[in-house]
């Protein structure tokens, strides 16, 4: 239980998780963006 309280109260861990969340959100957006444009381009031909 001590490990969980350390993770919940440590600001370095919180910033790391926050940075990872932002990175994953940007990556998911780019995957969606490229797949959408690839689909639109193949429909037009």
Secondary structure, DSSP 4 states (H G I P E B T S, - for coil): -HHHHHHHH-HHHHHHHHHHHHHHHHHHHHHHHHHHHHHHHHH--
